[in-house]
Amino acid sequence: MIRSKEKHPPGSTLLLVILIGGLMYLAWSVLHKKPIDGMPGENPWPDMRINVNSAPASHLQVLPGIGPQLAERIVAYREEHGLFTKLDDMKEVKFIGPSVIARIEPYVVLLPPDDVSQISDQDPIADN
């Protein structure tokens, strides 16, 4: 066996072991990554969903797969044909298909727009 005459700096073996261990841990954590809340694609903030029936185009653009032009198409379709009653109704909008529906489903809700006639003119804080 040939031995190298060069000596390694003290602690270099320990540093190498720590480095290899860290890389192994990183690889393991990436391979065993689990979603924080629920299944992949599930919205971790369900109370923060966007109402497709009342959201302006600027809000719709936040949805995955919805850009400025598609958001404008959604608003235009909604204004011309009325509210969406089920998510599949959105397939009637040009360039929205099953894959777009699947991507946005966890992030949207279909509710009628807020009825402002039910909002009181009184300030609830001022009455106290």
N, C-alpha and C positions, 0 to 999 in steps of 0.2 A: 504494500500500500504506500502510495506517495503522499507525503504530508506537505502541505503548503507551509512555507516559512513565514508567511504573512499572518499576523495575529489579528483577530477580530477585536474591535473595541469592546470594552466591558459592557455587558447588558445588551449587546446586539442580538443575541439568541433570544432573550426574553422579549425584546421588542418585536422580533420576527414572529414569535409565537402569538403575541397579542394581536399583531396585524392580521395574521392568518385567521385567528379566532374571530376577530371583528368582521372580516370578509365573509366567513362562514355564517355568522349570525345574520348579517345583512342579506345574504342569499336566502337563508331559511325564512326570514321575515317577509321577503318579497314573495316567495313561493306559497307561503301560508297566510297571506293577507286576507283578512275577513272584513266585510263592511262594518262600519260603525253602528248603523241602525238598520236592521232588516236585510232584505235581499238586494243584490245589485240592481240599480235602476230605480230603487224605491226612494221617494222623496223623504229625506230626514226631517223636513220641516213642513208637514202636511197643512198646517194652518197658514202657511205663506203661499198657497197656491194662487195662480192667476185666474181670474174669472174671464173666460174667453168671450162671454156675452157683454162685457162692459169695458174691458181693458182697451186702452188706446194702443195704436201700433207700436209706440215706444216701449210699452210694457210687454207686448207680445214678442218683441225681438229678443228678450231675455231667454226665451224658451229654446231648448236645444233643437237645432235644425231650422229655426225660423229667423230669417234675415229681414232687412227692411222692406224689400219688395213683397215677400210672402206675408209679412205682417199687414201691409197695406191691402193686399188681396183679401185677407181674412176680414178686416174692417169693412171693406167695400162690399164683400159678399153679405156680411151681417146686416149692413144698412139696406141692401137691396132685397134680401130674402127673409130677414127677420132673425130671431135668436136661434142658436143651435140648441136642439133638445137632447141630442146625444152626441157623444164624441165622434162617432162614425159619420155624422152629418158634415163634418169638416172635410171629408173626402171629396165633397162637391167643389171645394176651392181648388183651383188649378194648381198643380204641383204638390198637393197634399195627398199622400197615399198611406198605406198601412204602416210603413216604416216610420214616417213622421209622427203618425198617431201614437205608435208604440213609444217613441222617444219622449213625447210631451205629456203622455197620460198621467204620470205621477205628479206633474207640476201644474195641472190645470183643474178647474172646476167649472161646471156649467150651471150658473145661477142666473135668475133674472136680474137686470140692473137694479141698483138700489132705488126704491120708490121714495123720492124726496118729499112727497106729500105727507109721509108719515113722520117726518122729522119735525120736532117741535121748534117753534121760534124762540122759545124761552131758553135762557142760559141756565142749566141745572146748577151750576156753581153759584150763580148770583142769588138764587132763591134760598140758599142756606144761611 
